[in-house]
Structure formats: C-alpha cells, structure tokens
Amino acid sequence: MAIYLGEREVEALLEMPAAIEAVETVMAAHGRGEVVDYSRQRVRLPGSVTHMLQAGVPYLNLTGFKVYTSSGGKARFWVHLFDASNGDPVAALEADRLGMMRTGAAGAVAARWLARPDAAVVGVFGAGGQAEGQVQALCSVFELSRVKVFARDRERLTRFCERMTALTACEVVPAASAEETVRGSDIVVTVTTAAKPLFDAAWIEPGTHINAAGSNSLARQELSESCLRRVDLICVDARETALREAGDLLPALEKGRTQPGRWVELGEVIAGVRPGRANTSAISLFESQGMGIQDIAVASKVLTLARERGLGTTLPY
C-alpha cells in the first residue's frame, strides 16, 4: 500500500538525530560501494527549473528520486520511493523540511568525522531555512558553547538567533561582521546563495573545519581560491557531483590548482577507505552538494514512523 505524507506529517515525525543517523549510515554504504547515486539533473525553461536526484539503496530495499521545482524565488520538493525488488510504488513525501534536515544532517556528519572533537564555537553565514538545519544538526552532535551567525538582513538575523537559541538551548548570537564570524570559530558554515566569496582566507585559524553547503552551481561561489589554498583536506559527498556543480572548487580545478584525485568522499572517510583530518592544526573543508541516497535514507526513517503510527493518505496505485 503506497502512501502520501504531507509537509506537516513529515515535520511531526522527523527529528534531527534520526536524520543524522540515516545520513551517516547511507554515506558509509556509499563509501563501500553498496548504493547507487546519480548526480542532479536540471531541466531549465524560461519560467522554471526542474531538478532531480535519483538513487537506489539496496539495504533499505528502496529506489527512488527527489524532484523539486524552482520558479520566482519559490521551490517545491517531493521524494518518491519504490520497492527495489519489484518496482512497486511505496510512498510520496513532501520534502521541503525533509531536505533542510537532510542537508543539515550531512553537515553534522561531516563535522563529526572531520572537525576537531573538542569543537565548541561555530560561525555561520546565512539565516534562512537551510541555516536552521545546519545549526540544529551541529548542536545535536557537539557540545557547543556559542554559535555566531552573520547575514545581511539584520532584522531577520536577530529573529533567527532568538528562534535558534530557544530551539537548541545553545547560545546563538548575531555576528557584527564576516570577520567576527570566522575568527575564533572551530567550525565555519556557509549556506547562502552568494556569487562571490564570503570571507577573507586570512581569517581562518589553524584547526578550523568548514562546511560549505550553498555553492551547488557555477553561478555560486562562497569560498575564494585563496581559501582553498589554505585547506589541507577537501572532502566532497561525491566526486562526480562535485565535478558537475561545486562552484567553490571548479574555478580552481580549471586552473589546475586542485585535482579530483585529491578530494576524498565523505563516505570513504566514514568507511575507513581514506583518511580524514591528519592533525589538530589541519584545516578541513566539506563541500556539500546533496545526494539522492541521503533523501531516500531520511525518507525511509519517516516512512517507518508513519507506518507505526498509522499516518499518511493511501494512494490509488
């Protein structure tokens, strides 16, 4: 019996620890070559863009895709799941919040494996919905003493910090400048739509880990090439995807200043295939583009809970 889960049902069912567990497990499977994932495809038309990520996760007996449309500054998200053994439809889920939590979970998993274990201060660029997922996820993984957030809209920034402080019980405060956001931070998160680098590479301190989650097209770049030159370890969720759309990496790649063979995949680190952070003073970077396997793994958690609680609308398949 295939079911449909709306946004409110997904929000009521999905909690960040479950999303983190799902992403970490599926990324380890990716590192061992046990799942199938295809890079994002886009259909661009004058009035809208349709984006699709396809994947298969055998250990969950699920295959499927996430599709979302963007038009006029608005995006709509869905995840569709099918039985991997017989192709039968299993579920369709509205996936706005699911995607936000999946992206935040991926950042937290990367930080868990790449940042220093004693990381206590986080600097975040961005105060939108995706920033909420990043802050919530990192507060679930680390014992943070402070989160500094920088955004252009100061009124929105203040509201964001107040809301996140209440939600996470961690001190989340507005930063006065980009420099203040970076200096003294053990983890720096960028989750914006910026077309130009957000901060000066000289502000990055030894031992910092960076989660860059906003640059998923050539039109976006959150980090400068000088920043990449300071990084000791570049980690991506998937090399193939990074080669298609990592706006932070591709300009340096084109100039021969980085090579894909030097990039490690997050799943490889988790599975023990390739090493992560070398020492406490190393600077590490995780370029988060997003993967269909992550959406399927998190959606599977939601589906299990929905079945246990008898939620969802039966689809006429």
Phi, psi and omega in degrees: 000116179277142181233160175245132178240123180277174185302318182294322179293318178298315181298322180289334185266325191268125174244153188300317179304322178292321178295319179297315179300317181296316181293317181297318181294315183288329177290325174297319178296323176297319179296333178268001180074030186258003180228170179238132181217136178246140180297157181302136173247145182231138172249111185257124176233165184305324185259348184196167174231134175253130183242139180220136173239125181246148182195167174221136182234090186303322184292342173262357185055040181229142168228163181164198183204156167252134176232140175214150179245146177229134181198131177058033179082003180245142179233149179228135189235142173217148170241132179244130183243143178226152176292123184289339184274329182228358177081002181294144175294141182246313183195157169230132184232135165294140194224030176293302180292322178303315180295321178298316182288324177297317180293318176297319179298319179299319178296320179293321178296316178299316180295323178301322184268340187243331180281166174294140181300335182266016180305130185229341183237131181239138173245128185239133172258117181120142181225033178261194182298322180292326176296325177301315179297321180295314181294313181300318182292316180295324177293338178281338186256325184244155172272087187273140176267336184197142172236122179257133184235136179235132177207157184290322181275102187292325180293315178296322180298316180298315179297320180298313182295320178297316181294317183288328175297317179292324184285323188255347185062021175249151179286109179247118189231152175290140174264145184282337184203168176297321181296317178296327180296321185274313184296134178080003180264133176280329177230131176244131181241131173243122180215072185228181173251027186298142176262349180229153181308144188270337185207165181279133181300332182294341182280345182287128182264152178307140179090358182287145169247139181242128169255111178254111189241001186258340188267082181246031172199164181292344180278354183239140176208114181264336184242142179277163176295328177294328175295316179299326180292337179275345184281133179271332183222122174254122179242137178235161175285323176207129182300317182301317180291318179299323180292339180269328192212009180281092184299337177286328188264327190294323176299319178290324178297317181298329180270002179077019184266358171209160182225138181302330180295341179271347178280134174261149175269145182303318179298325178295322178294313181297320182280354179080017180282322178224152184284158176257232181301134182274325182200175186289341181265354181292149175255124183243152181226132171246119177264109185262112177257335182097142182224146178298327179298327178293317179296317180294318181296317180290319178299325178298320176300315180297316181298318179300315179294322180297319179294320179298326185258003177069033181261160178109154178257128181294133179268145184277059178262000000 
